[in-house]
Amino acid sequence: MQNPEETSIRTGIIALIGPPNVGKSTLLNCLLGQKISIVSPKPQTTRNRIMGIVNGPDYQLILLDTPGLHSAKTPLNQGMVKVALDTLPEVDAILFMIDASMSKARDDASPFQHLRKVNKPVLLAVNKIDLMDKKKLLPVLNAYQEMYPFTALVPISAKSKDGIDTLLAEILNLMPEGPRLYPEDIPTDATERFIVGEIIREKIFRRTNQEVPYATAVVIDAFIEDEVKEATTIHATILVEKDSQKGIIIGKGGMMLKEIGKAARREIEDLLGMPVMLKLWVKVQKNWSTNPRFLTELGL
């Protein structure tokens, strides 16, 4: 918990932004030392802003994991990009993240136009250096340095934790002094219900292909904790837009839905620290991804 005698440490808010699938959520989980933000090999897995609170003996960092910046055409994707951009004015610094294993710097300059508007210090985290020839790293750094005046450029691997200490030091150099904003034993402001829904959605992303994962949303209908039995019962509905997508999610003989439920239940039990009965239903709700009212309910 917060030390009542502690009056001033390095503390601030940092936005994690960048293109889809560059490892922002993996980095957040790495810095936290536990899984808060879901990850998958598919782009645009993250839909909402996820807060992670990283504590050290003399610092507290509030990290905001955001959806990937991309050319958005649908209301769902436009809402995801808006979530990311709306985060920028309220932070102390921005951590822009790229995938070092890409063959060259992205030609899209639009993210940097947004960065210039908010006038915040920006660090560049060059992720996935474990996947590239180190001789090709310097040209990547030079290319991005020409695109924007970053405060620092730090090569890292969020997966192997290479360069993480250097990145943390660079972040702390940009943080103002002040008191802790949250108790030290709180890793996120996300509710257990929200994280449970995200875990279920992650398992769908990892087990389905093409348009199916992007056409799904998860709604937690009931979250019942039995203090006597020390167990939790969770009812959740997986929404899809077409009957064909429903068939894929359920699978032959219900096997796909069982696999999703089994994988999600194991992770939810680790999260809650107790046995969980997870009951999943699949429902067709046509055009949910273009329904402004429903997108607002999803936080988009």
Secondary structure, 3 states (H helix, E strand, C coil): CCCCCCCCEEEEEEEEECCCCCCHHHHHHHHHCCCCCCCCCCCCCCCCCEEEEEEECCEEEEEEECCCCCCCCCHHHHHHHHHHHHHHHHCCEEEEEEECCCCCCCCCCHHHHHHHHHCCCEEEEEECHHHCCHHHHHHHHHHHHHHCCCCEEEECECCCCECHHHHHHHHHHCCCEECCCCCCCCCCCCCHHHHHHHHHHHHHHHHCCCCCHHHCEEEEEEEEEECCCCEEEEEEEEEECCHHHHHHHHCHHHHHHHHHHHHHHHHHHHHHCCCEEEEEEEEECCCHHHCHHHHHHCCC
